[in-house]
Amino acid sequence: MSGLARSPFAYTVLRAVPRVERAEFINAGVIVFCRERRFLDARAGLDAARLMALAPDCDADEMAAELAGIERVARGDSAAGPIAKLPQAERFHWLASPSSTVIGRSEVHTGLTSDCKATLDHLFRTLVMTPGARLPRHLGWDRGSRLRAVPDLVGRELARIRRLHYVFQGEVNASDGPIELSFADGSVMMCDAAADWTLEFFGAAWVDPLPEPLNDLDRAYVERYGRWSAYDVTELAPYSSLSGSIVQQAIPQFNDLLELTGLVIRTQDFTLDLQQWAGELRAFVHRA
């Protein structure tokens, strides 16, 4: 565990629905509410190019203005009208209520957080920013390399560890991202958080779909959306304590619905704790 106290929070995703009768939408923002920490905020970002591709005759400026209004209400801006003056819980209830308008809402989801602002940024990056929200499935570890069950790791010697992190405008999100374990027998296990907030496993190494040198098109893509990058952390703390160790136990962790949400990998002296957190994978190393 991270050791940081975490509080329950709720969030809803804002959706741009250019033609309500067609029920087509793109994600355009996130609202996060944490009663315990007295936090309510929204972050919106309308991708006009994607919206116009979906509905060329829609009014993107009108949608952007409505989203901006939602942000002001969430933040309690007195100039945003009487709703903005309500207590936070009432404002969130109003903001998250289902609506058959051009700005829709998803169901309300819940989670735990130790940093509300970071959680809002994380959800915005992974649920709204496109198209790099999820790690791309391709080449040697697409659906064909997905494992049907937790792999049998007992007795294998850890030889290399890589973390995959999302990089956007030079900033690396070093907290989240898949982990890739390579073993002395040549086998590989990649662990990632699936879209349904469970863990999934792949039996092949990740291959970067955007290798250097980048062409002009790929460079423009990366500058706008960011990219996933792999980092060899075998010799870096805290992962260096696992290098060369033999796996003695691999214990799946389940939530109350019996969904696989964690995996504890134990060696003689240390434990690698893999946890699903808000739709992403986090890894912690501590003494066994």
C-alpha positions in Angstrom: 0.0 0.0 0.0 1.1 3.6 -0.6 0.7 4.5 3.1 -1.3 7.7 2.2 -4.8 8.1 3.7 -7.4 7.9 1.0 -10.9 9.3 0.9 -13.9 8.1 -1.1 -14.8 10.3 -4.1 -17.4 10.3 -6.9 -17.1 11.5 -10.5 -19.1 11.8 -13.7 -17.9 12.2 -17.2 -19.3 15.0 -19.3 -20.3 14.1 -22.8 -20.8 16.2 -25.9 -23.9 14.9 -27.7 -24.3 16.9 -30.9 -27.5 15.1 -31.9 -29.4 13.7 -28.9 -31.6 11.5 -31.1 -28.6 9.6 -32.4 -27.1 9.0 -29.0 -23.6 9.6 -30.3 -21.1 11.4 -28.1 -17.5 12.2 -27.3 -16.2 12.6 -23.8 -15.6 16.3 -23.0 -15.0 16.7 -19.3 -15.0 15.3 -15.8 -16.5 16.4 -12.5 -15.0 15.2 -9.2 -16.6 15.5 -5.8 -15.0 14.4 -2.5 -17.2 15.2 0.5 -14.6 14.3 3.1 -12.0 16.7 1.6 -14.6 19.4 0.7 -13.5 19.2 -3.0 -15.7 19.8 -6.0 -14.2 20.8 -9.4 -14.7 20.2 -13.1 -12.3 20.1 -16.0 -13.6 20.3 -19.6 -11.8 20.1 -22.9 -13.8 19.8 -26.1 -12.0 18.3 -29.1 -13.6 20.4 -31.8 -12.0 18.4 -34.6 -13.5 15.1 -33.4 -16.8 16.7 -32.7 -17.1 18.1 -36.2 -16.1 14.7 -37.7 -19.1 13.3 -35.7 -21.5 16.0 -36.6 -20.3 18.7 -39.1 -23.3 20.9 -38.6 -23.1 21.1 -34.8 -22.3 24.3 -32.9 -19.0 23.5 -31.1 -18.8 27.1 -29.7 -22.2 26.6 -28.0 -21.1 23.3 -26.4 -17.8 24.8 -25.3 -19.6 27.7 -23.6 -21.9 25.3 -21.8 -19.0 23.2 -20.6 -17.3 26.4 -19.3 -20.4 27.2 -17.4 -20.4 23.8 -15.8 -16.8 24.4 -14.7 -17.8 27.7 -13.1 -20.7 26.2 -11.2 -18.5 23.4 -9.9 -16.1 25.9 -8.6 -18.8 28.0 -6.9 -18.3 31.1 -9.1 -21.0 33.4 -7.8 -21.4 34.9 -11.3 -22.5 31.5 -12.6 -26.0 31.9 -11.1 -27.9 30.6 -8.1 -26.9 26.9 -8.5 -23.2 27.9 -8.0 -24.2 29.2 -4.5 -25.5 25.9 -3.3 -23.4 23.7 -1.0 -21.0 21.4 -2.7 -23.0 18.2 -2.4 -26.1 19.8 -3.8 -24.1 21.3 -6.7 -22.6 18.0 -7.5 -26.0 16.3 -7.5 -27.3 19.0 -9.9 -24.3 18.8 -12.1 -24.2 15.0 -12.3 -28.0 14.6 -12.9 -28.8 12.8 -16.2 -29.7 15.2 -19.0 -31.1 14.8 -22.5 -29.3 17.8 -23.9 -26.2 18.4 -26.0 -24.1 18.0 -22.8 -24.8 14.7 -21.2 -23.5 12.9 -18.2 -22.3 9.4 -17.6 -23.3 7.3 -14.6 -21.7 8.4 -11.3 -18.6 6.3 -10.5 -16.7 6.1 -7.2 -13.2 5.5 -6.0 -10.6 6.4 -3.4 -8.1 9.3 -3.6 -5.3 10.8 -1.6 -5.1 13.9 -3.9 -8.3 15.2 -5.4 -6.7 17.5 -7.9 -4.4 14.8 -9.1 -7.3 12.5 -9.4 -9.2 15.1 -11.5 -6.2 15.6 -13.7 -5.7 11.8 -14.0 -9.4 11.2 -15.0 -9.3 14.0 -17.5 -6.1 12.7 -19.1 -7.3 9.1 -19.3 -11.0 9.6 -20.1 -11.2 12.8 -22.1 -7.8 13.4 -23.8 -7.7 11.4 -27.0 -6.6 9.3 -28.6 -3.8 8.3 -26.1 -6.1 7.4 -23.2 -5.4 3.7 -23.2 -2.2 1.8 -23.9 -2.3 0.7 -27.6 -2.8 -3.0 -28.3 -0.7 -4.0 -31.2 2.0 -6.3 -32.7 3.1 -9.0 -30.3 0.8 -8.3 -27.4 -2.6 -7.6 -28.7 -5.7 -9.6 -27.9 -3.9 -12.7 -29.1 -1.3 -12.5 -26.4 -3.8 -11.8 -23.6 -3.7 -14.5 -20.9 -7.0 -16.0 -19.8 -5.9 -16.3 -16.1 -3.2 -15.0 -13.7 0.0 -16.5 -15.0 1.9 -19.1 -12.9 5.0 -17.1 -11.8 6.2 -19.3 -8.9 9.8 -20.5 -9.3 10.7 -18.0 -12.0 13.7 -15.7 -11.6 13.1 -12.0 -12.3 15.6 -10.7 -14.8 14.2 -7.4 -16.1 11.5 -4.9 -15.0 10.0 -2.2 -17.2 7.4 0.4 -16.4 5.3 2.0 -19.1 4.4 5.7 -18.3 2.4 8.3 -20.2 4.4 11.3 -21.3 2.6 14.5 -22.3 4.4 17.8 -23.2 7.5 16.6 -21.5 5.9 15.5 -18.2 6.0 11.9 -17.2 3.2 10.4 -15.2 5.5 8.1 -13.2 2.8 7.0 -10.7 0.6 5.0 -13.2 1.2 2.6 -16.0 1.6 -1.1 -16.9 4.5 -3.2 -15.6 6.4 -5.7 -17.6 8.3 -8.5 -15.9 10.9 -10.5 -17.9 12.2 -13.8 -16.4 15.5 -15.7 -16.7 13.8 -18.5 -18.7 12.9 -16.0 -21.5 9.2 -15.6 -20.6 7.5 -12.2 -20.2 4.4 -11.1 -18.2 2.8 -7.7 -18.8 0.2 -6.5 -16.3 -2.1 -3.6 -17.0 -5.4 -2.2 -15.7 -8.3 -3.0 -18.1 -11.0 -0.6 -19.1 -13.4 -2.3 -16.6 -11.0 -1.5 -13.7 -9.7 -5.1 -13.3 -6.3 -6.4 -14.0 -5.3 -8.1 -17.3 -2.2 -10.0 -18.3 -0.2 -10.4 -21.5 2.4 -13.0 -22.4 4.5 -10.8 -24.7 6.8 -7.7 -24.3 5.4 -4.3 -25.3 6.6 -2.9 -28.6 6.6 0.9 -29.1 4.3 1.8 -32.0 6.1 5.1 -32.5 9.8 4.2 -32.6 12.4 6.9 -33.2 13.1 8.7 -35.4 9.5 10.0 -35.7 8.2 11.2 -39.0 6.4 14.6 -39.2 2.9 13.0 -38.8 3.9 11.0 -35.8 5.7 14.0 -34.2 2.6 16.2 -34.6 0.6 13.4 -33.0 2.9 13.1 -30.0 3.1 16.9 -29.5 -0.7 17.1 -29.4 -1.6 13.9 -27.5 1.5 12.6 -25.8 2.7 9.0 -25.9 3.4 5.9 -23.9 7.1 5.2 -23.2 8.8 2.2 -21.6 11.4 2.7 -18.9 13.9 0.0 -17.8 13.7 0.2 -14.0 15.6 -3.0 -13.1 18.5 -1.2 -11.5 16.4 1.6 -10.0 15.0 1.7 -6.5 12.7 0.2 -5.4 12.7 -2.3 -8.2 16.4 -3.2 -7.9 15.6 -5.1 -4.8 13.6 -7.6 -6.9 16.2 -8.2 -9.6 17.5 -11.8 -9.6 15.0 -12.9 -7.0 12.9 -16.0 -7.3 9.1 -15.7 -7.1 7.8 -17.7 -4.2 4.1 -16.7 -4.3 1.7 -14.9 -6.6 -1.5 -14.1 -4.8 -4.5 -12.6 -6.7 -6.5 -9.9 -4.9 -10.2 -9.6 -5.4 -12.8 -6.9 -4.6 -16.2 -7.5 -3.0 -17.6 -8.5 -6.4 -14.9 -11.1 -6.9 -13.2 -9.0 -9.6 -9.5 -9.3 -9.9 -8.1 -5.9 -8.9 -4.6 -6.8 -7.5 -1.7 -9.2 -7.5 0.8 -9.7 -4.8 4.1 -11.2 -6.0 6.4 -12.3 -3.2 10.1 -13.2 -3.3 12.2 -14.3 -0.3 12.8 -10.7 1.0 10.5 -8.3 -0.9 6.9 -8.0 -2.2 5.7 -6.4 -5.4 2.2 -5.2 -4.9 0.2 -4.5 -8.1 -3.0 -2.6 -7.7 -5.7 -1.2 -9.9 -6.3 2.5 -9.0 -8.9 4.6 -10.8 -8.5 2.6 -14.0 -4.7 2.5 -14.0 -2.0 0.2 -12.6 0.1 1.2 -9.6 3.0 -0.8 -8.2 4.5 -0.8 -4.7 7.6 -2.6 -3.5 8.1 -3.3 0.2 9.8 -5.9 2.4 8.1 -9.2 2.7 
